[in-house]
Amino acid sequence: MMGEKGMHMTKLRRLFWTTKKEPVGPAAVLLNSLFVVLLWIMLFWISLHAIQVKLDFSFLGEFRFRVWDGFLVTCRLSLFSLILSLMIGVFVAAGQESPLLIARYFCNIYVKFIRGTPLIMQIYLFFYIVGTAWGVQNRFSAGVIILSVFEGAYIAEIIRGSLLSIEASQLEAARAVGFTGGQTVRHVILPQMVARTIPALTGQFASIIKDSSLLSMIAVIELTQTMREISAVNFRLFECYLFLGVLYLCLTLPISLVSERLERKFRYEN
């Protein structure tokens, strides 16, 4: 009897307590996640009650087509920016390792400048100065370029870090078995770089989606700008921005889950 009771206590304990080596079961994940979500909802609800705010989302139905259009623009912005920033990142990562010094320093300064300054400053700088000087009038295209230039610096560091993480002993082993330079890249370097960069790049895509919200500063009619205009009409600021957060979570949460799964799949040890 005591043995059966002890087993039940052990199972109950595993729902709320684990060690580093002990895997977390799906029931424990679901139960603890639910508790955390309920805790946040309760905290937020108490805060709303303290400032005497009553939420009413019924007005959103009449703006559903505008919200959907803004949602699609955000998706397109993010997708185009991901493709272009990936191209920029590959070229910059290669340039940072180039024997041509002017190319190396150009790429290094670009990465340091972009990563060392806020995106909102870069949006104003590139759109109103560089964009105006070079005749970039389309705000959507300007937004894609600005976001791609910003994210390209981070992607370049992801790719460069993956390349530098490949041990020199593996390259020596490839030469020892008679691999040419092209075969070494194809059979040794690329497979490992793909395994090491894909999870990080997937997570970076979520950052692109979130960062696209700042393009509302130059009146790109994406999701954030759409909700800002709706809130200006009906003065439902809390409801609009809460719903905005839910919509962004609908985009970023699946990507985050895919990123975590890829990290587990491609996890490696030196």
Disulfide bonds with the S-S distance in Angstrom:
none
